[in-house]
């Protein structure tokens, strides 16, 4: 049975990643699930159990994408991006930082797929409008794709993998956020630092922001734009409230999406039927079918060896087990996609003898590894594959070889730093027994202040000074 389960999994994964003749990923995964049933790798009872695990995650994801598409049609994201450019005041480095931070916020609130697929075309259009050379375009494009995943850990709704993990281990929205907000701040800072160090020679020192339109010009429906701010605030409150009312997060996300669709029907710029057609309904079928295939590996006993390894790591303490789990998840995600990885690791963690903070470390490290580790290779996540496809359609060619060389250099230090931060934060929570939300608030303030001071430092020298230095070097 083990050989059959592995063969079915590998064939299914190959078709999902390769997508020959534009074969829908839902059909590939469904074919794999049917084969698992035919060869008795899984039973119908397993299918029912898998469905009970992933239904909430997939429906939540669809709701968030619908909301993101509506906001994109309004011009919400373009307005935000234009503001970032204007606030940079001609400083290329500051603009780079602002774009990364905007991507992080969009990823946190509207999921990693929304950040990568919506923000990337906007950022690309802007840097081209600013007449950046191809070498100058690449840092902004790569950063927008990279930050979409590395900053997708703070909330349950920020990534499909987050929702699956939270549902599997019965973690509430507020509890999850209290553990992951701080590591996510560190991930953003680490991402900024690593991205800047890698691309600093290609980021323009100055640019002429007057070449771009004013932010208000991006808004296509002012009434809906103003209403969207209130809507987002209420949605966040509802998410946190689900911790106490025990309402599935998918109910909140889908209800919000339906309300936005109803309100948007009166708008002349939004076609609600088109929005519904663009929603990734195939993800529902894909998620259930792919996890059925993964469950076949578990039934074949293949998760046993992973469980043994995780028990050994747990014996080494919180720091080692957290970093070890995260690296395992990253390696598996980068070689066989993050969605099946998250599920395989979750099944293995559930079978370990761990408890308390050690178990938390494994659970959250699995999420971070599955979120961040996807960036090592192009096949790490479906969002990255689609992101590459979109860029190719806009004449930005990023080869798999180039992506891998950049991905492994940028991802590994960011991942290790974030995992260490997770272990440290979980230790602080365990030892000090402090009010978690006061701690998160304090660190959030420190994060914002640090970024403000850093950006202020970057803009301390006027642009004219750079021009003078450039002219002097030409004279010499």
LINFENNOR-V283524 format. One record per residue. PHI is phi in whole degrees, -180 to 180 (none if undefined). OMEGA is omega in radians with two decimals (* if undefined). Layout:
BEGIN
phi = {PHI PHI}
omega = {OMEGA OMEGA}
END
This chain:
BEGIN
phi = {none -61 -64 -64 -61 -67 -63 -63 -62 -65 -65 -63 -63 -61 -67 -64 -77 -73 51 -61 52 60 -60 -62 -61 -65 -68 -62 -66 -64 -60 -64 -64 -63 -62 -61 -70 -63 -94 60 -72 -132 -114 -64 -65 -64 -61 -63 -65 -63 -60 -66 -83 -104 -62 -64 -64 -68 -69 -63 -59 -64 -60 -66 -65 -62 -60 -63 -64 -65 -63 -66 -65 -66 102 -60 -73 -65 -59 -64 -65 -63 -63 -61 -66 -65 -67 -69 53 84 -93 -63 -65 -65 -60 -60 -63 -62 -67 -65 -64 -63 -60 -65 -66 -62 -63 -64 -89 -125 76 -63 -66 -62 -66 -72 -84 -95 -74 -59 -62 -66 -63 -62 -62 -71 -67 -71 -65 -82 64 -71 -71 -53 -66 -80 -72 -55 -58 -71 -68 -64 -64 -65 -76 -69 -68 -59 -94 -68 -107 -101 -106 -67 -123 -57 -82 -77 -159 -58 -65 -61 -66 -62 -64 -64 -67 -62 -102 56 -104 -77 -61 -68 -62 -60 -61 -64 -88 -107 -61 -65 -58 -68 -58 -63 -63 -67 -62 -64 -62 -58 -63 -68 -62 -66 -61 -74 -110 -58 -73 -106 -83 -63 -71 -138 -156 -102 -68 -69 -73 -100 -72 -71 -54 -61 -68 -78 -78 -98 -146 -63 -63 -68 -60 -65 -67 -64 -63 -65 -62 -64 -62 -65 -62 -63 -61 -66 -58 -66 -67 -64 -63 -103 -94 61 -102 -57 -64 -67 -62 -68 -64 -70 -62 -63 -63 -66 -63 -64 -66 -65 -64 -75 -61 -82 -80 -82 -99 -120 -102 -63 -64 -65 -60 -66 -69 -77 -62 -79 -63 -64 -64 -60 -65 -59 -60 -63 -66 -66 -73 -65 -62 -65 -63 -64 -64 -66 -63 -79 87 -78 -81 -59 -67 -68 -62 -61 -64 -70 -62 -65 -62 -61 -69 -88 108 -64 -62 -65 -67 -67 -66 -61 -62 -63 -69 -63 -62 -65 -63 -66 -63 -73 -106 -139 82 -78 -66 -66 -60 -57 -69 -60 -65 -63 -62 -69 -61 -62 -89 -76 -95 -75 -155 62 -67 -65 -67 -60 -59 -67 -63 -76 -67 -62 -65 -63 -63 -74 -80 -83 -65 -63 -82 -68 -128 -66 -90 -62 -147 -65 -60 -67 -64 -68 -60 -64 -65 -63 -62 -62 -69 -108 64 -112 -93 -120 -71 -64 -64 -64 -61 -64 -62 -74 -59 -71 -70 -81 -74 -59 -64 -62 -64 -63 -62 -66 -65 -64 -65 -61 -61 -64 -68 -65 -66 -61 -61 -69 -79 -85 52 -84 -67 -62 -73 -66 -63 -62 -63 -63 -68 -62 -63 -61 -63 -65 -63 -62 -64 -61 -65 -67 -66 -64 -65 -65 -95 -65 -85 -67 -62 -59 -63 -65 -62 -65 -66 -66 -63 -64 -67 -68 -63 -66}
omega = {-3.10 -3.13 3.14 -3.14 3.14 -3.12 3.12 -3.14 -3.10 3.11 3.13 -3.12 3.12 3.14 3.13 -3.11 -3.07 -3.11 -3.12 -3.13 3.10 3.13 -3.11 -3.11 3.13 3.13 3.13 -3.13 3.13 3.09 3.09 3.14 3.12 3.11 3.11 3.11 -3.11 -3.13 3.08 3.05 3.04 3.09 3.09 3.08 3.07 3.13 3.13 -3.14 3.12 3.13 3.13 -3.13 -2.94 -3.06 -3.11 -3.12 -3.07 3.14 3.07 -3.14 -3.14 3.11 -3.12 3.14 3.10 3.10 -3.14 -3.14 3.12 3.13 3.11 3.11 3.11 -3.07 -3.06 -3.06 3.10 3.08 -3.14 -3.13 3.10 3.09 3.12 3.13 -3.12 -3.13 3.13 3.07 3.05 3.13 -3.07 3.14 3.13 3.09 3.11 3.14 -3.12 3.14 3.09 3.13 3.10 3.09 3.12 3.14 3.13 3.12 -3.12 -3.04 -3.01 3.06 -3.07 -3.14 3.09 -3.14 -3.10 -3.01 -3.13 -3.06 -3.07 3.10 3.13 -3.14 3.14 3.13 -3.10 -3.12 3.06 3.10 3.11 3.09 3.07 3.07 3.12 3.12 3.13 3.13 -3.04 -3.14 -3.11 3.13 3.14 -3.14 -3.12 3.09 -3.10 -3.06 3.13 3.13 -3.07 3.13 -3.05 -3.08 -2.93 -3.10 3.09 -3.04 -3.07 -3.12 3.14 3.13 3.11 -3.10 -3.14 -3.14 -3.12 3.11 -3.09 -3.09 3.07 3.14 3.14 -3.08 -3.10 3.12 3.12 -3.11 -3.12 3.12 -2.95 -3.13 -3.11 3.07 3.13 3.05 3.13 3.13 3.13 3.13 3.13 3.12 3.11 -3.09 -3.09 3.12 -3.13 3.14 -3.09 -3.01 -3.00 -3.11 -3.09 3.09 -3.11 3.12 -3.12 3.05 3.13 -3.11 -3.14 3.13 -3.14 3.12 3.07 -3.11 -3.11 -3.12 -3.12 -3.07 -3.09 3.10 -3.04 -3.12 3.12 3.12 3.13 -3.13 -3.09 3.11 3.10 -3.11 3.14 3.13 3.13 -3.14 3.11 3.10 3.13 3.09 -3.13 3.12 -3.14 3.09 -3.02 -3.10 -3.14 3.07 3.09 -3.09 3.11 3.10 3.14 -3.08 -3.13 3.09 3.11 3.13 -3.14 3.11 3.12 3.10 3.13 3.13 -3.07 -3.11 -3.13 -3.13 3.13 -3.06 -3.09 3.06 -3.03 3.12 3.11 3.12 -3.11 3.12 -3.11 3.13 -3.05 -3.13 3.14 3.13 3.12 3.14 -3.13 -3.08 -3.12 -3.09 -3.11 3.14 3.02 3.11 3.12 3.12 3.07 3.08 3.13 3.13 3.13 3.09 -3.05 3.08 -3.14 -3.09 3.09 3.10 3.11 -3.13 -3.13 3.06 3.10 3.13 -3.13 3.12 -3.11 3.11 -3.03 -3.07 -3.10 -3.10 3.13 3.14 3.13 3.11 -3.13 3.13 3.08 3.13 3.14 -3.14 -3.14 3.14 -3.08 -3.13 -3.10 3.07 -3.01 -3.11 3.07 3.12 -3.12 -3.10 3.13 -3.14 3.14 3.10 3.14 3.12 -3.12 -3.12 -3.14 3.12 -3.08 3.07 3.07 -3.04 3.11 3.12 3.07 3.13 3.13 -3.10 -3.07 3.06 3.07 3.12 -3.13 3.11 3.12 3.11 -3.07 -3.07 3.13 -3.02 3.14 -3.13 3.13 -3.09 -3.09 3.13 3.11 -3.14 3.14 3.12 3.12 3.11 3.10 3.13 3.12 3.14 3.13 3.11 3.12 3.06 2.99 -3.05 3.07 -3.10 3.11 3.11 3.11 -3.12 -3.12 -3.14 3.12 -3.06 -3.08 3.13 -3.08 -3.00 -3.00 3.11 3.11 -3.12 -3.11 3.12 -3.13 3.12 3.09 3.11 3.09 3.14 3.13 -3.13 3.09 3.10 3.11 3.12 -3.09 -3.00 -2.99 3.14 -3.11 3.05 -3.02 -3.03 3.03 3.12 3.13 -3.14 -3.14 -3.12 3.09 3.12 3.12 3.11 -3.13 -3.13 3.14 3.12 3.13 -3.14 3.14 3.13 3.10 3.10 -3.13 -3.10 -3.10 3.11 -3.13 -3.13 -3.14 -3.14 3.11 3.14 3.14 3.13 3.12 3.13 3.14 3.13 3.10 -3.14 -3.14 *}
END
